[in-house]
Amino acid sequence: MFGSRRGEDSSATCPACGEAVDRTDAREYDKYGNRWERAEKEFEYLCKPCHRDLCHQPRQGLEAALVECEAGDADRETFLTQFLETATADEAER
């Protein structure tokens, strides 16, 4: 396609596996799930194998739930317990 518009680096690191990939060999990823609204966003780039492994279903509210459950900060057991409680409560509200 076209070259970089902002003089960005032509390589990226896949956040899923840590592999360094050329941007032309990567897939743009928007953690908020709406890559079409581009204003003032920074995107991550997944390598093609990791992108294929993603679930491409809507994930409205997922980012907020992860933040609420302290993803990346809490230990695994605490995070999973909090996430399960949050997901169960959300399901009960529907």
All heavy atoms as an XYZ file, in Angstrom:
747
protein
N       0.842     -1.186      0.000
C       0.000      0.000      0.000
C       0.876      1.234      0.000
O       1.966      1.221     -0.518
C      -0.930     -0.020      1.203
C      -2.059     -1.037      1.047
S      -3.345     -0.936      2.321
C      -4.080      0.639      1.979
N       0.414      2.290      0.627
C       1.143      3.540      0.635
C       2.155      3.573      1.760
O       2.004      2.874      2.756
C       0.164      4.710      0.808
C      -0.864      4.755     -0.270
C      -2.151      4.367     -0.013
C      -0.533      5.153     -1.549
C      -3.110      4.391     -1.001
C      -1.467      5.178     -2.545
C      -2.770      4.799     -2.280
N       3.165      4.409      1.630
C       4.168      4.551      2.677
C       3.587      5.251      3.895
O       2.460      5.723      3.885
N       4.365      5.324      4.924
C       3.937      5.943      6.164
C       3.647      7.418      5.964
O       4.386      8.133      5.299
C       5.023      5.765      7.219
O       4.675      6.455      8.377
N       2.568      7.890      6.564
C       2.196      9.292      6.444
C       2.852     10.155      7.505
O       2.969     11.337      7.353
C       0.679      9.430      6.556
C      -0.021      8.812      5.391
C      -1.488      8.962      5.550
N      -1.912      8.037      6.601
C      -3.151      7.720      6.850
N      -4.115      8.233      6.147
N      -3.464      6.868      7.821
N       3.261      9.564      8.607
C       3.795     10.350      9.717
C       5.267     10.083      9.975
O       5.776     10.411     11.023
C       3.015     10.033     10.985
C       1.576     10.407     10.888
C       0.902     10.144     12.196
N      -0.529     10.026     11.971
C      -1.345      9.360     12.728
N      -0.907      8.737     13.785
N      -2.619      9.306     12.462
N       5.920      9.430      9.068
C       7.320      9.115      9.275
C       7.525      8.066     10.343
O       8.555      8.015     10.989
N       6.522      7.225     10.563
C       6.604      6.206     11.601
C       7.635      5.149     11.235
O       7.946      4.936     10.084
C       5.241      5.536     11.779
C       4.174      6.479     12.264
C       2.787      5.862     12.205
O       2.614      4.841     11.521
O       1.887      6.423     12.830
N       8.130      4.477     12.251
C       9.042      3.363     12.060
C       8.344      2.301     11.221
O       7.157      2.063     11.357
C       9.424      2.805     13.427
C      10.536      1.787     13.356
O      11.116      1.599     12.277
O      10.823      1.180     14.398
N       9.069      1.647     10.340
C       8.455      0.651      9.468
C       8.350     -0.723     10.126
O       7.832     -1.647      9.528
C       9.236      0.540      8.166
O      10.538      0.058      8.431
N       8.826     -0.858     11.371
C       8.704     -2.128     12.061
C       7.871     -1.942     13.328
O       7.688     -0.841     13.814
C      10.072     -2.701     12.408
O      10.708     -1.876     13.350
N       7.348     -3.055     13.814
C       6.531     -3.035     15.024
C       6.773     -4.322     15.789
O       7.223     -5.309     15.227
C       5.058     -2.904     14.655
N       6.461     -4.289     17.070
C       6.555     -5.486     17.894
C       5.148     -5.957     18.204
O       4.325     -5.193     18.715
C       7.303     -5.186     19.205
O       8.616     -4.720     18.882
C       7.409     -6.433     20.072
N       4.873     -7.195     17.880
C       3.555     -7.785     18.134
C       3.342     -7.864     19.641
O       4.140     -8.479     20.344
C       3.470     -9.174     17.495
S       1.930    -10.033     17.869
N       2.278     -7.234     20.174
C       2.046     -7.272     21.618
C       1.631     -8.653     22.125
O       1.723     -8.926     23.311
C       0.922     -6.249     21.829
C       0.225     -6.181     20.529
C       1.261     -6.449     19.482
N       1.200     -9.526     21.237
C       0.751    -10.857     21.656
C       1.904    -11.829     21.840
O       1.934    -12.596     22.794
C      -0.248    -11.406     20.643
N       2.878    -11.799     20.918
C       3.961    -12.789     20.998
C       5.341    -12.158     21.153
O       6.307    -12.857     21.423
C       3.946    -13.679     19.757
S       4.411    -12.829     18.233
N       5.443    -10.832     20.970
C       6.723    -10.153     21.115
C       7.604    -10.195     19.884
O       8.717     -9.680     19.899
N       7.112    -10.783     18.809
C       7.882    -10.899     17.563
C       7.993     -9.531     16.882
O       7.017     -8.797     16.767
C       7.185    -11.891     16.636
C       7.958    -12.247     15.402
C       9.104    -13.193     15.694
O       9.036    -13.937     16.685
O      10.070    -13.165     14.922
N       9.186     -9.173     16.433
C       9.377     -7.953     15.655
C       8.985     -8.250     14.212
O       9.435     -9.237     13.632
C      10.825     -7.488     15.723
N       8.095     -7.424     13.670
C       7.616     -7.628     12.304
C       7.631     -6.312     11.536
O       7.505     -5.239     12.122
C       6.179     -8.210     12.269
C       6.135     -9.611     12.828
C       5.211     -7.327     13.013
N       7.787     -6.417     10.242
C       7.679     -5.258      9.378
C       6.214     -4.844      9.327
O       5.329     -5.701      9.263
C       8.191     -5.615      7.976
C       8.344     -4.387      7.114
O       9.210     -3.548      7.425
O       7.564     -4.265      6.145
N       5.922     -3.561      9.393
C       4.524     -3.116      9.403
C       3.752     -3.604      8.186
O       2.552     -3.842      8.276
C       4.448     -1.594      9.467
C       4.781     -1.061     10.829
C       3.647     -0.218     11.361
N       3.989      0.232     12.683
C       4.067      1.502     13.035
N       3.812      2.434     12.158
N       4.383      1.826     14.247
N       4.425     -3.770      7.068
C       3.724     -4.271      5.885
C       3.321     -5.732      6.044
O       2.443     -6.212      5.331
C       4.585     -4.108      4.611
O       5.801     -4.825      4.787
C       4.868     -2.646      4.324
N       3.940     -6.433      6.985
C       3.609     -7.830      7.260
C       2.806     -7.976      8.553
O       2.725     -9.058      9.118
C       4.893     -8.666      7.384
C       5.624     -8.761      6.069
O       4.959     -8.756      5.011
O       6.862     -8.844      6.085
N       2.211     -6.884      9.028
C       1.467     -6.900     10.284
C       0.032     -6.453     10.041
O      -0.309     -5.939      8.980
C       2.145     -5.966     11.285
N      -0.792     -6.661     11.039
C      -2.189     -6.244     10.993
C      -2.428     -5.213     12.081
O      -2.048     -5.394     13.232
C      -3.131     -7.436     11.212
C      -3.055     -8.470     10.125
C      -3.663     -7.901      8.849
N      -3.636     -8.873      7.786
C      -2.880     -8.775      6.705
N      -2.057     -7.763      6.561
N      -2.949     -9.679      5.767
N      -3.080     -4.114     11.700
C      -3.386     -3.041     12.623
C      -4.402     -3.524     13.657
O      -5.372     -4.182     13.322
C      -3.986     -1.887     11.819
C      -3.977     -0.574     12.520
C      -4.394      0.533     11.570
O      -5.595      0.579     11.252
O      -3.523      1.316     11.155
N      -4.166     -3.194     14.913
C      -5.039     -3.634     15.999
C      -5.408     -2.446     16.867
O      -4.551     -1.696     17.323
C      -4.323     -4.696     16.837
C      -5.079     -5.112     18.063
C      -6.219     -5.887     17.968
C      -4.650     -4.720     19.325
C      -6.925     -6.284     19.100
C      -5.341     -5.103     20.465
C      -6.471     -5.883     20.342
O      -7.158     -6.264     21.459
N      -6.701     -2.273     17.089
C      -7.200     -1.225     17.970
C      -7.842     -1.899     19.174
O      -8.855     -2.574     19.041
C      -8.226     -0.371     17.231
C      -8.874      0.683     18.124
O      -8.366      0.935     19.227
O      -9.893      1.252     17.705
N      -7.243     -1.762     20.337
C      -7.736     -2.480     21.510
C      -9.146     -2.070     21.907
O      -9.804     -2.764     22.663
C      -6.791     -2.310     22.691
C      -6.708     -0.912     23.252
C      -5.715     -0.876     24.403
C      -5.577      0.502     24.975
N      -4.631      0.499     26.087
N      -9.643     -0.954     21.383
C     -11.006     -0.535     21.681
C     -12.005     -1.095     20.674
O     -13.201     -0.902     20.816
C     -11.097      0.987     21.747
C     -10.216      1.535     22.842
C      -9.028      2.157     22.550
C     -10.573      1.371     24.173
C      -8.204      2.631     23.562
C      -9.759      1.841     25.191
C      -8.579      2.464     24.871
O      -7.766      2.921     25.876
N     -11.515     -1.794     19.654
C     -12.389     -2.505     18.741
C     -12.992     -1.687     17.627
O     -13.872     -2.157     16.931
N     -12.539     -0.464     17.417
C     -13.102      0.342     16.348
C     -11.979      1.053     15.605
O     -11.703      2.212     15.847
C     -14.105      1.351     16.886
C     -14.802      2.106     15.781
O     -14.456      1.978     14.614
N     -15.771      2.905     16.132
N     -11.350      0.355     14.709
C     -10.205      0.931     14.012
C     -10.607      1.954     12.956
O      -9.773      2.622     12.377
C      -9.347     -0.162     13.397
C      -9.971     -0.902     12.272
C      -9.074     -2.062     11.865
N      -9.507     -2.579     10.597
C      -8.756     -2.634      9.527
N      -7.519     -2.231      9.574
N      -9.227     -3.108      8.414
N     -11.902      2.105     12.698
C     -12.341      3.033     11.655
C     -12.390      4.462     12.169
O     -12.281      5.405     11.388
C     -13.685      2.589     11.101
C     -13.593      1.177     10.615
C     -14.205      0.082     11.153
C     -12.776      0.679      9.551
N     -13.836     -1.057     10.489
C     -12.961     -0.724      9.495
C     -11.904      1.259      8.649
C     -12.310     -1.532      8.571
C     -11.263      0.447      7.723
C     -11.470     -0.912      7.688
N     -12.566      4.663     13.461
C     -12.486      6.000     14.038
C     -11.036      6.231     14.416
O     -10.578      5.794     15.461
C     -13.407      6.112     15.254
C     -14.871      6.033     14.884
C     -15.774      6.134     16.093
O     -15.332      6.652     17.142
O     -16.914      5.679     15.985
N     -10.307      6.915     13.560
C      -8.863      6.976     13.661
C      -8.331      8.224     14.367
O      -7.162      8.280     14.695
C      -8.259      6.885     12.264
C      -8.733      5.653     11.520
C      -8.117      5.558     10.152
N      -6.713      5.251     10.202
C      -6.202      4.047     10.447
N      -7.008      3.036     10.655
N      -4.916      3.859     10.468
N      -9.156      9.216     14.605
C      -8.686     10.488     15.143
C      -7.957     10.294     16.469
O      -8.483      9.681     17.400
C      -9.853     11.451     15.322
N      -6.736     10.779     16.520
C      -5.915     10.804     17.735
C      -5.733      9.434     18.397
O      -5.664      9.326     19.612
C      -6.498     11.801     18.736
C      -6.516     13.211     18.194
C      -7.061     14.213     19.185
O      -6.887     13.993     20.405
O      -7.646     15.195     18.747
N      -5.673      8.388     17.606
C      -5.449      7.047     18.139
C      -4.060      6.566     17.778
O      -3.512      6.930     16.753
C      -6.453      6.056     17.554
C      -7.812      6.126     18.155
C      -8.603      4.948     17.675
C      -9.953      4.903     18.324
N     -10.744      3.788     17.819
N      -3.521      5.733     18.642
C      -2.296      5.022     18.340
C      -2.653      3.547     18.272
O      -3.320      3.028     19.154
C      -1.240      5.266     19.414
C      -0.700      6.678     19.399
C       0.445      6.841     20.378
O       1.105      5.836     20.712
O       0.661      7.979     20.798
N      -2.220      2.892     17.225
C      -2.562      1.499     17.023
C      -1.373      0.607     17.342
O      -0.231      1.016     17.270
C      -2.993      1.261     15.573
C      -4.269      1.958     15.226
C      -4.256      3.233     14.697
C      -5.479      1.325     15.436
C      -5.430      3.872     14.383
C      -6.667      1.961     15.127
C      -6.642      3.243     14.600
N      -1.682     -0.625     17.690
C      -0.666     -1.649     17.834
C      -0.726     -2.490     16.573
O      -1.701     -2.447     15.832
C      -0.938     -2.498     19.071
C      -0.834     -1.696     20.356
C      -1.171     -2.508     21.578
O      -2.189     -3.205     21.568
O      -0.404     -2.431     22.543
N       0.321     -3.261     16.346
C       0.373     -4.086     15.139
C       0.671     -5.521     15.518
O       1.661     -5.801     16.176
C       1.441     -3.544     14.181
C       1.062     -2.192     13.659
C       1.369     -1.041     14.369
C       0.348     -2.055     12.482
C       0.991      0.210     13.916
C      -0.034     -0.814     12.016
C       0.289      0.321     12.739
O      -0.099      1.546     12.289
N      -0.230     -6.411     15.149
C      -0.071     -7.834     15.423
C       0.550     -8.528     14.220
O       0.253     -8.173     13.079
C      -1.432     -8.480     15.685
C      -2.158     -8.035     16.945
C      -3.602     -8.502     16.905
C      -1.464     -8.576     18.168
N       1.380     -9.527     14.490
C       1.873    -10.342     13.382
C       0.676    -11.123     12.830
O      -0.339    -11.301     13.509
C       2.995    -11.276     13.838
S       2.479    -12.557     15.008
N       0.764    -11.568     11.594
C      -0.369    -12.242     10.955
C      -0.824    -13.496     11.690
O      -2.027    -13.701     11.865
C      -0.048    -12.535      9.492
C      -0.012    -11.271      8.658
C       0.324    -11.578      7.208
C       0.425    -10.297      6.407
N       0.769    -10.553      5.011
N       0.084    -14.361     12.180
C      -0.399    -15.540     12.917
C      -1.195    -15.170     14.174
O      -2.229    -15.775     14.449
C       0.876    -16.302     13.273
C       1.877    -15.874     12.242
C       1.542    -14.438     11.956
N      -0.748    -14.192     14.931
C      -1.479    -13.789     16.141
C      -2.812    -13.144     15.774
O      -3.819    -13.346     16.455
C      -0.641    -12.839     16.991
S       0.738    -13.650     17.825
N      -2.835    -12.367     14.693
C      -4.083    -11.750     14.250
C      -5.102    -12.814     13.859
O      -6.281    -12.719     14.197
C      -3.824    -10.796     13.087
C      -5.034    -10.046     12.659
N      -5.830    -10.454     11.622
C      -5.599     -8.925     13.170
C      -6.835     -9.612     11.487
N      -6.717     -8.676     12.413
N      -4.651    -13.855     13.178
C      -5.554    -14.947     12.794
C      -6.119    -15.652     14.020
O      -7.259    -16.125     14.001
C      -4.827    -15.965     11.916
C      -4.759    -15.567     10.466
C      -4.266    -16.724      9.612
N      -2.895    -17.119      9.904
C      -1.813    -16.578      9.350
N      -1.935    -15.619      8.460
N      -0.608    -17.007      9.678
N      -5.344    -15.722     15.099
C      -5.779    -16.414     16.315
C      -6.770    -15.602     17.155
O      -7.392    -16.139     18.070
C      -4.579    -16.769     17.192
C      -3.749    -17.897     16.597
O      -4.246    -18.598     15.686
O      -2.600    -18.068     17.041
N      -6.920    -14.311     16.842
C      -7.828    -13.466     17.615
C      -9.284    -13.840     17.374
O      -9.658    -14.260     16.284
C      -7.693    -11.995     17.187
C      -6.528    -11.198     17.707
C      -6.577     -9.795     17.123
C      -6.515    -11.132     19.212
N     -10.093    -13.623     18.361
C     -11.541    -13.702     18.191
C     -11.962    -12.351     17.609
O     -11.659    -11.303     18.174
C     -12.210    -13.932     19.541
S     -13.995    -13.824     19.456
N     -12.626    -12.371     16.497
C     -13.006    -11.124     15.834
C     -14.446    -10.724     16.148
O     -15.077    -10.012     15.390
C     -12.773    -11.254     14.326
C     -11.335    -11.397     13.992
N     -10.475    -10.333     13.925
C     -10.574    -12.488     13.760
C      -9.256    -10.751     13.641
N      -9.296    -12.068     13.540
N     -14.944    -11.178     17.288
C     -16.290    -10.826     17.733
C     -16.242     -9.490     18.470
O     -15.213     -9.097     19.013
C     -16.837    -11.915     18.652
C     -16.944    -13.267     17.994
C     -17.886    -13.227     16.805
O     -18.973    -12.682     16.890
N     -17.470    -13.801     15.695
N     -17.369     -8.790     18.529
C     -17.413     -7.522     19.267
C     -16.984     -7.729     20.721
O     -17.249     -8.766     21.310
C     -18.890     -7.123     19.197
C     -19.438     -7.849     18.027
C     -18.651     -9.134     17.933
N     -16.336     -6.729     21.277
C     -15.863     -6.836     22.651
C     -16.163     -5.574     23.447
O     -15.355     -5.096     24.239
C     -14.380     -7.166     22.659
C     -13.529     -6.209     21.869
C     -12.126     -6.800     21.736
N     -11.245     -5.905     21.056
C     -11.117     -5.821     19.742
N     -11.830     -6.584     18.961
N     -10.292     -4.969     19.198
N     -17.359     -5.061     23.232
C     -17.800     -3.858     23.932
C     -17.740     -4.085     25.438
O     -18.250     -5.072     25.947
C     -19.206     -3.497     23.504
C     -19.697     -2.208     24.107
C     -21.074     -1.845     23.578
O     -21.684     -2.596     22.836
N     -21.548     -0.683     23.969
N     -17.082     -3.201     26.128
C     -16.985     -3.277     27.578
C     -15.822     -4.105     28.094
O     -15.534     -4.080     29.289
N     -15.143     -4.840     27.219
C     -14.058     -5.698     27.672
C     -12.911     -4.898     28.269
O     -12.408     -5.234     29.341
C     -13.544     -6.578     26.532
C     -12.348     -7.462     26.871
C     -12.684     -8.412     28.012
C     -11.894     -8.226     25.646
N     -12.497     -3.841     27.612
C     -11.372     -3.037     28.103
C     -11.673     -2.479     29.493
O     -10.848     -2.547     30.394
C     -11.048     -1.905     27.123
C      -9.798     -1.130     27.483
C      -8.511     -1.915     27.270
O      -8.516     -2.903     26.523
O      -7.492     -1.523     27.875
N     -12.886     -1.974     29.689
C     -13.277     -1.435     31.000
C     -13.261     -2.537     32.062
O     -12.822     -2.311     33.191
C     -14.652     -0.788     30.914
N     -13.737     -3.729     31.695
C     -13.744     -4.845     32.641
C     -12.324     -5.251     33.013
O     -12.040     -5.542     34.179
C     -14.494     -6.035     32.055
N     -11.421     -5.259     32.045
C     -10.032     -5.616     32.326
C      -9.380     -4.604     33.267
O      -8.655     -4.974     34.183
C      -9.237     -5.736     31.027
C      -9.628     -6.899     30.123
C      -8.894     -6.811     28.790
C      -9.369     -8.233     30.795
N      -9.660     -3.334     33.033
C      -9.115     -2.289     33.910
C      -9.703     -2.435     35.306
O      -8.980     -2.380     36.310
C      -9.409     -0.882     33.330
C      -9.086      0.206     34.345
C      -8.622     -0.673     32.052
N     -11.012     -2.648     35.396
C     -11.682     -2.807     36.690
C     -11.115     -3.994     37.473
O     -10.990     -3.944     38.699
C     -13.182     -3.015     36.469
C     -13.986     -3.161     37.738
C     -15.455     -3.376     37.453
O     -15.944     -2.886     36.426
O     -16.108     -4.045     38.275
N     -10.734     -5.042     36.768
C     -10.213     -6.257     37.411
C      -8.698     -6.227     37.582
O      -8.088     -7.228     37.936
C     -10.625     -7.482     36.607
S     -12.404     -7.703     36.537
N      -8.087     -5.081     37.308
C      -6.659     -4.864     37.498
C      -5.790     -5.795     36.648
O      -4.766     -6.306     37.110
C      -6.294     -4.987     38.976
C      -7.053     -4.028     39.865
C      -6.741     -4.223     41.333
O      -5.555     -4.410     41.668
O      -7.694     -4.188     42.135
N      -6.205     -6.009     35.420
C      -5.420     -6.850     34.506
C      -4.012     -6.284     34.376
O      -3.820     -5.088     34.199
C      -6.088     -6.900     33.136
N      -3.043     -7.143     34.479
C      -1.648     -6.731     34.372
C      -1.047     -6.267     35.686
O       0.172     -6.154     35.804
N      -1.881     -5.979     36.675
C      -1.380     -5.530     37.973
C      -1.613     -6.575     39.061
O      -0.759     -6.797     39.902
C      -2.054     -4.213     38.387
C      -1.663     -3.066     37.479
O      -0.504     -3.050     36.998
O      -2.503     -2.185     37.233
N      -2.794     -7.177     39.043
C      -3.123     -8.194     40.050
C      -2.472     -9.521     39.666
O      -2.201     -9.774     38.493
C      -4.640     -8.366     40.140
N      -2.242    -10.375     40.676
C      -1.720    -11.702     40.359
C      -2.793    -12.482     39.597
O      -3.971    -12.112     39.592
C      -1.283    -12.448     41.624
C      -2.446    -12.718     42.560
O      -3.155    -13.709     42.349
O      -2.629    -11.911     43.504
N      -2.408    -13.548     38.947
C      -3.297    -14.304     38.062
C      -4.572    -14.765     38.764
O      -5.673    -14.599     38.252
C      -2.541    -15.502     37.477
C      -3.361    -16.356     36.541
C      -2.516    -17.523     36.024
N      -3.286    -18.451     35.257
C      -3.516    -18.364     33.957
N      -3.023    -17.351     33.279
N      -4.229    -19.270     33.330
N      -4.429    -15.352     39.946
C      -5.600    -15.883     40.661
C      -6.575    -14.769     41.032
O      -7.791    -14.906     40.854
C      -5.159    -16.644     41.905
C      -6.311    -17.331     42.603
C      -5.851    -18.211     43.755
O      -4.698    -18.670     43.749
O      -6.672    -18.401     44.661
N      -6.053    -13.662     41.540
C      -6.910    -12.525     41.911
C      -7.617    -11.977     40.682
O      -8.825    -11.727     40.714
C      -6.072    -11.424     42.583
O      -5.445    -11.967     43.746
C      -6.932    -10.233     42.964
N      -6.861    -11.775     39.592
C      -7.472    -11.260     38.363
C      -8.581    -12.180     37.866
O      -9.685    -11.725     37.562
C      -6.423    -11.080     37.257
C      -7.047    -10.900     35.911
C      -7.697     -9.722     35.582
C      -7.032    -11.936     34.990
C      -8.311     -9.569     34.349
C      -7.636    -11.793     33.752
C      -8.269    -10.605     33.434
N      -8.304    -13.482     37.788
C      -9.304    -14.412     37.263
C     -10.550    -14.448     38.144
O     -11.675    -14.502     37.639
C      -8.711    -15.809     37.102
C      -7.663    -15.937     35.992
C      -7.024    -17.319     36.022
C      -8.265    -15.649     34.627
N     -10.364    -14.391     39.450
C     -11.512    -14.364     40.368
C     -12.342    -13.112     40.143
O     -13.574    -13.169     40.017
C     -11.029    -14.435     41.839
O     -10.300    -15.651     42.023
C     -12.194    -14.367     42.805
N     -11.674    -11.958     40.069
C     -12.387    -10.693     39.856
C     -13.074    -10.673     38.491
O     -14.210    -10.218     38.367
C     -11.420     -9.511     39.973
C     -10.927     -9.279     41.371
C      -9.882     -8.179     41.447
O      -9.333     -7.722     40.445
N      -9.589     -7.744     42.658
N     -12.396    -11.175     37.472
C     -12.970    -11.165     36.133
C     -14.193    -12.069     36.062
O     -15.219    -11.702     35.479
C     -11.929    -11.579     35.081
C     -12.412    -11.362     33.681
C     -12.379    -10.104     33.112
C     -12.921    -12.418     32.937
C     -12.838     -9.891     31.821
C     -13.381    -12.221     31.649
C     -13.341    -10.952     31.088
N     -14.111    -13.240     36.663
C     -15.248    -14.156     36.682
C     -16.434    -13.529     37.410
O     -17.572    -13.614     36.945
C     -14.857    -15.481     37.332
C     -15.960    -16.529     37.408
C     -16.465    -16.898     36.017
C     -15.451    -17.777     38.114
N     -16.176    -12.887     38.533
C     -17.255    -12.216     39.271
C     -17.886    -11.102     38.440
O     -19.098    -10.960     38.393
C     -16.723    -11.643     40.593
C     -16.392    -12.722     41.615
C     -15.666    -12.164     42.834
O     -15.399    -10.943     42.908
O     -15.360    -12.980     43.731
N     -17.056    -10.322     37.762
C     -17.556     -9.235     36.906
C     -18.373     -9.784     35.752
O     -19.471     -9.300     35.461
C     -16.377     -8.381     36.376
O     -15.674     -7.829     37.482
C     -16.860     -7.279     35.466
N     -17.860    -10.798     35.082
C     -18.556    -11.392     33.934
C     -19.871    -12.025     34.374
O     -20.890    -11.907     33.690
C     -17.672    -12.427     33.257
N     -19.869    -12.692     35.516
C     -21.091    -13.321     36.032
C     -22.127    -12.261     36.390
O     -23.303    -12.420     36.092
C     -20.765    -14.202     37.256
O     -19.758    -15.151     36.881
C     -21.978    -14.931     37.765
N     -21.695    -11.184     37.021
C     -22.610    -10.098     37.380
C     -23.195     -9.443     36.132
O     -24.390     -9.149     36.077
C     -21.882     -9.059     38.238
N     -22.357     -9.229     35.106
C     -22.828     -8.638     33.850
C     -23.860     -9.533     33.181
O     -24.858     -9.066     32.646
C     -21.668     -8.371     32.897
C     -20.787     -7.218     33.340
O     -21.194     -6.465     34.245
O     -19.684     -7.077     32.778
N     -23.608    -10.833     33.196
C     -24.534    -11.806     32.583
C     -25.868    -11.818     33.323
O     -26.926    -11.909     32.714
C     -23.904    -13.201     32.571
C     -24.687    -14.211     31.800
C     -24.730    -13.928     30.308
O     -23.789    -13.342     29.759
O     -25.738    -14.310     29.685
N     -25.821    -11.706     34.657
C     -27.051    -11.716     35.459
C     -27.901    -10.469     35.204
O     -29.121    -10.513     35.298
C     -26.706    -11.840     36.934
N     -27.247     -9.359     34.867
C     -27.958     -8.105     34.613
C     -28.692     -8.105     33.271
O     -29.586     -7.314     33.065
C     -26.990     -6.927     34.669
C     -26.468     -6.652     36.070
C     -25.436     -5.555     36.090
O     -25.208     -4.903     35.049
O     -24.849     -5.336     37.157
N     -28.298     -8.984     32.371
C     -28.930     -9.002     31.035
C     -30.251     -9.640     31.051
O     -30.829    -10.354     31.560
C     -28.047     -9.735     30.035
C     -26.841     -8.902     29.688
C     -26.122     -9.526     28.556
N     -24.691     -9.383     28.816
C     -23.779     -9.967     28.121
N     -24.088    -10.779     27.147
N     -22.524     -9.784     28.364
